[in-house]
Structure formats: structure tokens, C-alpha cells
Amino acid sequence: MVGRTVSHYRILDRLGDFHDPRCINALFAELRRVPSSNRTRTYLNVVIRTLARLPGALVQERFWQLAEDSSFSGRMRAKFAAVAEDVTRR
């Protein structure tokens, strides 16, 4: 994610204000599209944080699916599970 600036992250963060399924699908697609690495960690954390702000009914199941997907690292699956649990409590 070389070339990302703070303004890009702000725009991404603002997407959490839209409860539109197309926006949610695009954000979850980013989690699958962008490989997790030191270079992409901040970007992926912003995507996760943005999705975590959405109503649990819209994102909980998708986070559980990611948490069970073995194509992600154990660390990422644990992060997805923690978010799924957190949105369940709201």
C-alpha cells in the first residue's frame, strides 16, 4: 500500500458511515484482496476498524467466516474472531 496517505485512510474510515451492502462487500473484499504484511498492516487495520464500527447484524457473520478461513494467518484469524465477538456484544 505504498503511496497511501492519511487522507486515503480518512476516506476509508468514513466508509463506516455507510451501511450500504455494496460498501460492506467492497471492504470485506479488500481484506481478501490485500495480502497481510508489514507494508499493508496499517491499511488492513483501518479496513477492519471501519467494518467493526458497522452494526453487528451487518458484519458479524462475515467476520466469523474470515476467522475460520485457513487462507489467513493465525494472527489475522484471531483478529477477525475478536472483532466478531466484539460486535456481538453491542
N, C-alpha and C positions, 0 to 999 in steps of 0.2 A: 504494500500500500504506500509505496514511495510517492511523494507528491501530495499526500493528504495534508490538509491544513486544518487549523482549528475551526474555520468556518465550515468546512466539509463535515466535521464532527457535529457541529451545532445543527446543521441541516438534518443530518441523520438523527440526531436526538429529537428534533421537532417532529419527526415522523411518528413518534409515540403519541402525538396528539390526534392522530387519525386512526379511527377504529375500523377502517375500511379493509375488507378481506384482501384486496389486491395489495395494499401496503404491507399487511402482515405476511402475506405469501412472499413478497419481494424480500422482506427482512429475513425470513427463515431460509429463503433460497441463498442469501448471502452467507449464512452460516455453513451451508453445504458447499458453496462455490469457492470460498476463500480458504485456503489451507492455513491451519494454525501454525504460526511461527513467531519468533521474536519480533519480526518486522510487522506482522499483522495483529499482534496481541491487542494493542490499543483499539484498533478498528473493530475487531470482533467483540471486545468488551463493551464498546459503545452500542453495537448492534444488540447484544444480549441485554444490556441495561435498558435500551429503548423498548424492546419486546417485554421486558419484565414490568414495565410501567403500565402496560395494557391490562384490561380486565382479564382475570384468570380464566374465565369461560372461553376467551378467545385464543389463549396461548398455552394453557396448562397441558393439554393432551399432546400438543406438538413438542413441547419441551420433554415430556416423558418419552416420546418416540426417539428424540435425539439422544436422551440419556441411555437408551437401550441399544443404540446403533454402534456396533463394534468398529465401524469405519473411523470413529473418533477416538482420540486418546482417552485414557482413563481419567486424566485431569479434566478434559473438556466434558466428558460424560458426567463426572461428579458435579461440575459447574451447572450443567443443564438440569440435573436432578435437584440441586439446591434451589434453583430458580423455580422449578415446577412445585416444589414443596412450599416455597415462599408465596407463590401466587395462590396456592390452595388455602393458605391461612388467611388471606384477605377476605 
